[in-house]
Amino acid sequence: MYKLFSSESVTEGHPDKLSDYISDSILDACLEQDPESRVAIETAVTTHYCLLFGEITTKANIDYKEIVKQAILDVGYTKEAYGYSVDTVEIDLKIKEQSADIALGVNKNENKSLGAGDQGLMFGYANSDTDTFLPLPIYLAHRLAERLSFVRKTNLVEGLRPDGKTQVTVAYDENHKIDYIHTVVLSTQHDEFWTQEALHQTMLEHVINPVLKDYDTSKTIYKINPTGRFIIGGPHGDAGLTGRKIIVDTYGGYARHGGGAFSGKDATKVDRSAAYMARYIAKNIVASGVASECEIQLAYAIGVSEPVSVAINTFDTEKVDLDKIYQAVLKHFDLTPKGIIKTLKLNRPIYKKTAAYGHFGRNIEDFSWESLDKIEIFKELL
């Protein structure tokens, strides 16, 4: 009997992702001038409106409104017909400094390490579905969303608008091995001249087939713009908010999630940095061959450097004693906020690249948490 699993992604023009991109653009601007910036910035968008709110403590001199406008321009909201345009958007700023009580827990004296910026639990995951060690449903959903934006921004397909969503269902066999692509759902915002039939064929030719060419699609069901019309979209069609696509950002529901969002947060916020570290560890474990699936949980208390717990689950796929994997992780990985920031070089302005198409499973040079430089540590266990 086949088992089906689905994951979704959204394009950079989706209102929630636009909000993430704006927040991470602000974070990058702060870090570019002041790597020690403390940033927890949120963005909300709706028709012709953007609210930037949160806490920022930085030495950087930032023109927030110009950064917001540049982010909106980058994503492609440039026409009044979209109901959201860089030329007419109203921008409100409600920004204050980080709470003194939070800062007290995070900022330590010279002899002590940095404390975690909040309590919480974070998960990292990897499996052997793909060469990027990301589960296949979320990997393909991201690649379809990325391709959809590519054909729009390069005018390979004319008359597309920035908002879009994808979803992929994969059929697994009784041994939980990938069998075939069961269903692809793709919705793209478009100009009025498109007919449903023409859009269906164009999306198959220029978006879906190039991404799925190496997979079995002989039985695949395609649902392209299933409502039949998607002209009104983006912030005009639905309000957007930073941090509302946390499953899209991670593993598409295939692995557990601690609940904390990433975008707009500097690396002292372990919601982000510890999730990156957990992914880094899990990916190196699977890539080493020690296990074919791995989930890492880290948990922290605000103001405390060391994690309060570390949990490793290899789902009975480990090839060595699990205690040895634990020992290697605790010996070779500094799991304090300071150690994570140093190891992964997280004080750099790299974050707006993460805002769409997944924080994981993309081999981008700046994504240090995707590096496989710790494989030998685990191979030695074999």
Salt bridges, closest charged atoms under 4 A:
GLU8 OE1 - LYS165 NZ 3.92
GLU12 OE2 - LYS153 NZ 2.64
ASP16 OD2 - HIS14 ND1 3.94
ASP16 OD1 - ARG244 NH2 2.90
ASP16 OD2 - LYS245 NZ 2.78
ASP20 OD2 - LYS17 NZ 2.65
ASP24 OD1 - ARG272 NH1 2.97
GLU146 OE1 - ARG143 NE 2.91
ASP191 OD1 - ARG161 NE 2.66
GLU205 OE2 - HIS206 NE2 3.68
ASP214 OD2 - LYS213 NZ 3.59
ASP249 OD1 - LYS17 NZ 2.60
ASP249 OD2 - HIS359 NE2 3.76
ASP266 OD2 - LYS269 NZ 2.48
ASP271 OD2 - LYS265 NZ 2.91
GLU295 OE1 - ARG256 NH2 2.49
ASP366 OD1 - ARG348 NH1 3.36
ASP366 OD2 - LYS353 NZ 2.49
GLU370 OE2 - ARG279 NE 2.83
GLU370 OE1 - LYS283 NZ 2.79
